[in-house]
Amino acid sequence: MGLKIGFLAYDLTESGSGNYARAFIKSLSEKKEVEKIKVLTIDNKLPEFLCTHPKIEMYRIKCLPIVFNRYEFILKSIQYIKYFQDLDILHAEHSFEGIFASICKKKYRIPYILVREVVSKYLPSPYSRFFLFNIEKLLTKYLDYDMLVSWSKYMAENYFIKWNIPSEKIKVIPGGVDGKMFNPFRKFKNIRPLYGINEDEFLFLSIKIFSKSNTLGLLNSIKAFSKSLERCPKSKYLIIGEGEGRIALENLIKRLGVKDKVLLPGWVRAEELINYYRSSDATIHYFSYEPSISMCMLESLACGVPIITTNIGEIPNVVNENVGFLVNPDISEMSDAMVKIQDSSIRKKMSKNAWKLFRKKFDIDVITKQYVELYKEIVE
C-alpha cells in the first residue's frame, strides 16, 4: 500500500505559490509510492487534472473573494477534519493550514509537516509587516508539527533558528517548477509581433503580481532600464502582471518618457507564460524585501533564459553568476548589468548553465522526490 497524503493549501490560483502547488500535486500523483492525495483548498477554478485524477480527492471551501479569505478558509476548514482521518501524513503548505493539521494530529494522531515559503519583516504593507508576520511567527513557533520545511536556508538561519526552533526539526527544501511545462525545447509562439517588438531588439521580461512589495522592485527595475537606454537604446522591457501597483508603474513610465519602451499588457494565463519566456532574452528580478525563492526566476532558469537579480535574502544561495548577474539593490548596478547581459557570447553561456542548474536542483520532480522521502521517514 502506498502513502495516503493530505495536502492543505488555501491558494491554488494562477499565482506563483498557486502554480507551484498545482505542479507539486501533479508530480506527487505520479509517484509510485503515493496511493492517494486529499486536497483541501479554496473553491476556485482549477485545472482539470486536479478534479479528475483517480489518485486525487478534492475538498473545496467557498470563501469570499477578499484579501482576508485565508482566515475564513481556516475557520470553515474545521468541518472537513473528519474527511482527513484515514491518512498517513498531512502536508500544510502555509502556517494557517497548520492549525487544521494540528487539530487532525491531536484527534487522529496523524503526523504532519509545516511548509514556510517566505518570511520577511521588511515587506512594505503594515498589515504584512506587523500583523501577519507576528501571527505566522507564533504559529511557526508553537504548532505541533513533526518537521518544519523551509524553502530557504536564509529563512532557517535568520528566522527559525532565532525563534528557538530546534535545527533537527528544520529541513530546507526549495520550491520547484514543472520542467515539462517550462524548458528550452518546447514549441512556443513568438509574442514579439503581438507587441510590435522587432527580432533585433533586446527584450527584458518581468512577470509579477503588482503587490506593494513587487511594485517597489518593478519601479526600480524601470528606472534601471531607462538608465540603460542611454547606452543600449535598441531594447524593450515587457512587464506581465496586474494589481494595485499598476497606476504607480504607469506614472513612472510616463514621467521617464519610456512609454514606447516599457510595456504593461496585463496578465496572461499560466499556460501562455512559456511563450513570453522563450521570446525574451533576459528576465529582471529586483527584490525590495528578503525573498526565499521566486517562481518566476525558476521558470526563467527552466527555459534557459538568463536572469538579473538583486543578491539579497536566499538569492545568493539559489543562483550564481554562471546563470545571470547578481547585483546589490542599486539602480546603477542593475542598469550596468542590463547593458552587460546584451553581449550575446555571455548570454549564451548563461543560458546553457541556467537549464543545467534548474534540472539539477529545481525541477518539480526533484523536489517531490525529497518530500516523499521525508514523508516516509516521518511515517515509519
C-alpha positions in Angstrom: 0.0 0.0 0.0 1.2 3.5 -0.9 1.2 6.7 1.1 -2.1 8.5 1.8 -1.4 12.2 1.9 -3.4 15.2 2.9 -2.3 18.4 1.1 -3.6 21.7 2.6 -3.2 24.9 0.6 -5.7 27.7 0.5 -4.1 29.1 -2.7 -4.3 27.0 -5.9 -4.9 30.0 -8.1 -2.7 31.2 -11.0 -0.2 32.9 -8.8 3.4 31.9 -8.1 2.5 30.0 -5.0 -0.6 28.5 -6.5 1.1 27.4 -9.7 3.8 25.7 -7.6 1.2 23.9 -5.5 -0.6 22.7 -8.7 2.7 21.4 -10.2 3.6 19.8 -6.8 0.3 17.9 -6.5 0.5 16.7 -10.1 4.1 15.5 -9.7 3.2 13.8 -6.4 0.3 12.0 -8.0 2.8 10.4 -10.5 5.0 8.9 -7.8 4.5 5.1 -7.4 4.9 5.4 -3.6 1.8 7.6 -3.4 -1.7 5.9 -3.3 -4.0 8.9 -2.5 -3.9 12.7 -2.1 -6.7 14.5 -0.4 -6.5 18.3 -1.2 -8.1 21.0 0.9 -8.3 24.4 -0.8 -10.5 27.5 -1.6 -13.1 26.9 -4.2 -11.5 28.5 -7.3 -11.3 27.5 -10.9 -8.9 24.6 -11.0 -7.1 22.6 -13.9 -9.0 19.5 -15.0 -6.4 17.0 -13.8 -6.9 18.1 -10.1 -10.6 17.3 -10.4 -10.4 14.1 -12.5 -7.2 12.3 -11.5 -8.0 8.9 -9.8 -5.4 9.5 -7.0 -6.7 13.0 -6.1 -9.7 13.8 -4.0 -10.6 17.5 -3.8 -12.3 19.3 -1.0 -13.1 22.9 -1.9 -14.3 25.6 0.5 -16.3 28.5 -0.7 -14.9 31.8 0.6 -15.5 35.5 -0.2 -13.1 36.9 -2.8 -11.3 39.3 -0.4 -7.8 39.7 0.9 -8.7 38.2 4.3 -10.3 35.0 2.9 -7.4 32.9 4.3 -9.0 33.4 7.8 -12.4 32.5 6.5 -10.8 29.4 4.9 -9.3 28.2 8.1 -12.5 28.8 10.1 -14.6 26.9 7.6 -12.0 24.1 7.2 -12.6 22.7 10.7 -15.8 21.0 9.5 -13.7 19.0 6.9 -11.4 17.4 9.5 -13.5 14.2 9.6 -12.6 13.6 5.9 -8.9 13.5 6.6 -8.8 10.9 9.4 -7.7 8.0 7.2 -4.3 9.5 6.1 -0.7 8.6 6.8 0.6 12.2 6.8 -0.6 15.8 6.3 1.3 18.5 4.3 0.4 22.0 5.4 1.7 24.4 2.8 1.3 27.6 4.9 1.2 28.4 8.6 -2.5 28.9 8.9 -3.1 25.5 7.3 -1.0 24.2 10.2 -4.0 24.9 12.5 -6.1 22.4 10.7 -3.2 19.9 10.6 -2.6 20.3 14.4 -6.2 19.5 15.2 -6.0 16.4 13.0 -2.9 15.3 14.7 -4.4 15.7 18.1 -7.7 14.0 17.2 -6.4 11.2 14.9 -2.6 11.1 15.7 -1.7 11.9 12.1 1.8 13.4 11.7 2.3 16.5 9.6 4.9 18.8 8.1 4.5 22.6 8.0 6.0 24.4 5.0 7.0 28.0 5.1 7.6 29.5 1.6 8.6 33.1 2.6 9.2 35.1 5.8 10.2 38.7 5.8 9.8 41.6 8.3 10.7 44.2 5.6 7.5 44.0 3.5 6.0 47.4 2.7 2.4 46.7 3.8 1.9 47.5 7.6 -0.6 44.5 7.7 2.1 42.1 6.3 5.0 43.6 8.3 3.4 43.7 11.7 0.2 41.7 12.0 0.7 38.8 9.5 4.4 38.5 10.3 3.8 38.1 14.1 0.8 35.8 13.7 2.7 33.5 11.4 5.7 33.7 13.8 3.6 32.5 16.7 2.1 29.7 14.6 5.6 28.6 13.4 7.0 28.6 16.9 4.1 26.8 18.7 2.3 24.5 16.2 2.9 20.8 16.9 4.4 19.8 13.5 6.8 16.9 13.0 9.0 18.8 10.6 9.2 22.4 9.5 10.2 22.7 5.9 11.8 25.9 4.9 12.0 27.0 1.2 15.3 28.7 2.0 18.5 28.3 4.1 18.3 32.1 4.7 14.9 31.8 6.4 16.0 28.9 8.5 19.2 30.7 9.7 17.8 34.2 10.1 14.3 33.4 11.5 13.5 29.9 12.5 16.7 29.1 14.5 16.5 32.5 16.1 12.9 31.7 17.1 14.4 28.7 19.1 13.0 26.1 16.7 15.4 23.1 17.1 17.7 22.7 14.0 16.9 19.0 13.9 13.2 19.9 13.4 14.0 22.1 10.3 14.6 20.8 6.8 15.4 23.0 3.7 13.6 22.0 0.5 13.3 24.7 -2.1 10.3 25.4 -4.3 10.2 24.0 -7.8 8.8 24.4 -11.3 7.3 21.9 -13.8 10.1 21.1 -16.2 7.7 19.6 -18.7 5.9 22.9 -19.0 8.9 25.2 -18.8 12.0 24.2 -20.8 14.1 25.4 -23.7 12.9 22.7 -26.1 9.1 23.1 -26.2 7.5 24.6 -29.2 6.3 28.1 -28.5 4.6 31.1 -30.1 6.8 34.1 -30.5 4.9 37.0 -28.8 7.1 39.8 -30.2 4.9 40.6 -33.2 1.9 40.9 -30.8 3.6 43.9 -29.1 5.5 45.4 -32.0 8.9 44.2 -30.8 11.4 43.6 -33.5 13.7 40.5 -33.6 16.8 42.6 -33.4 15.6 44.4 -30.2 16.8 43.0 -26.9 13.8 42.0 -24.8 13.8 42.1 -21.0 10.9 40.4 -19.1 9.4 40.5 -15.7 6.3 38.6 -14.5 4.9 39.7 -11.2 1.7 40.4 -9.4 1.7 44.1 -8.8 1.6 43.9 -5.0 3.2 46.6 -2.9 6.4 44.7 -2.4 6.7 43.7 -6.1 5.8 47.1 -7.3 8.7 48.7 -5.3 11.0 46.3 -7.1 9.5 46.9 -10.5 9.7 50.7 -10.1 13.5 50.3 -9.5 13.7 47.9 -12.5 12.1 50.5 -14.8 14.4 53.2 -13.5 17.4 51.0 -14.2 16.1 50.1 -17.6 15.5 53.7 -18.5 19.1 54.5 -17.5 20.5 51.6 -19.6 18.8 53.0 -22.7 21.5 55.7 -22.8 24.0 53.0 -23.8 21.7 50.4 -25.3 18.7 52.1 -27.0 17.7 49.1 -29.0 15.9 47.2 -26.2 12.4 46.9 -24.6 11.0 45.8 -21.3 7.9 43.8 -21.1 6.2 43.6 -17.6 3.5 40.9 -17.3 1.1 41.3 -14.4 -1.7 43.2 -12.8 -2.6 44.6 -9.4 -2.8 47.6 -7.1 0.6 48.9 -8.2 -0.3 49.5 -11.9 -1.0 53.2 -11.6 2.4 53.8 -9.9 4.1 51.9 -12.7 2.2 53.8 -15.4 3.0 57.2 -13.8 6.7 56.4 -13.6 6.8 55.2 -17.3 5.1 58.4 -18.3 7.5 60.6 -16.2 10.6 58.9 -17.6 9.3 59.2 -21.2 9.7 55.4 -21.9 6.1 54.6 -22.9 7.2 53.1 -26.2 9.9 51.1 -24.4 8.3 49.7 -21.3 5.1 47.7 -21.9 2.4 46.7 -19.4 0.0 44.4 -21.3 -1.7 42.9 -18.2 -1.9 39.4 -17.0 -1.6 36.2 -19.1 -2.7 32.6 -18.4 -0.2 30.2 -16.9 -0.1 28.0 -20.0 0.9 31.0 -22.1 3.9 32.0 -20.0 6.3 29.7 -21.8 5.7 31.9 -24.9 6.9 35.0 -23.1 10.0 33.4 -21.5 11.1 31.9 -24.8 10.5 35.1 -26.7 12.7 37.1 -24.2 16.5 37.5 -23.9 16.7 38.0 -20.1 14.5 38.4 -17.1 14.6 41.0 -14.3 14.1 40.4 -10.6 14.6 43.4 -8.4 13.6 42.5 -4.8 12.8 45.1 -2.2 12.4 42.5 0.5 14.1 39.3 1.6 12.9 36.7 -1.0 13.1 33.0 -0.4 12.6 31.6 -3.9 10.9 33.4 -6.8 8.8 31.1 -9.1 9.3 33.5 -12.0 13.1 33.2 -11.5 12.9 29.4 -11.6 10.7 29.4 -14.6 13.2 31.7 -16.4 16.1 29.3 -15.5 13.9 26.3 -16.7 13.5 28.0 -20.1 17.3 28.7 -20.3 16.7 32.5 -20.0 19.5 34.3 -18.1 18.5 36.5 -15.1 19.4 39.7 -13.5 18.6 39.9 -9.8 19.4 41.6 -6.5 21.6 39.5 -4.2 19.5 39.6 -1.1 17.7 37.0 1.1 18.0 33.5 -0.3 19.0 34.6 -3.8 22.8 34.1 -3.4 22.1 30.5 -2.2 19.9 29.8 -5.2 21.7 31.2 -8.2 25.2 32.3 -9.1 26.8 34.4 -11.8 27.0 31.4 -14.2 23.3 31.9 -14.9 23.0 35.7 -14.7 24.1 38.8 -12.9 23.6 39.2 -9.1 23.8 42.9 -8.1 23.3 45.0 -5.0 19.9 46.6 -4.6 21.1 49.6 -6.5 19.7 51.2 -9.7 23.1 52.0 -11.3 24.3 48.4 -10.7 21.1 46.9 -12.1 21.4 49.2 -15.1 25.1 48.2 -15.7 24.0 44.5 -15.6 21.3 45.2 -18.2 23.9 46.6 -20.5 26.4 43.7 -19.9 23.9 40.9 -20.5 23.3 42.2 -24.0 26.6 40.6 -25.0 25.4 37.5 -26.9 28.5 35.4 -26.0 28.0 36.0 -22.3 24.3 35.3 -22.6 24.6 32.0 -24.5 26.9 30.6 -21.7 24.4 31.7 -19.1 21.5 30.2 -20.9 23.1 26.7 -21.0 24.1 26.9 -17.4 20.6 28.1 -16.4 18.9 24.9 -17.8 21.5 22.7 -16.2 21.1 24.3 -12.7 17.3 24.0 -13.0 17.3 20.3 -13.9 19.7 19.5 -11.0 18.0 21.5 -8.2 14.6 23.0 -9.0 12.6 20.6 -11.3 9.4 19.8 -9.5 10.1 16.1 -9.8 13.4 16.5 -8.0 11.5 18.5 -5.3 8.7 16.0 -4.8 11.1 13.1 -4.5 12.6 14.8 -1.5 9.2 15.3 0.1 8.2 11.6 -0.5 11.4 10.6 1.3 10.6 12.9 4.1 7.0 11.6 4.4 8.3 8.0 4.6 10.9 8.9 7.2 8.2 10.5 9.4 5.6 7.8 8.9 8.0 5.0 9.5 
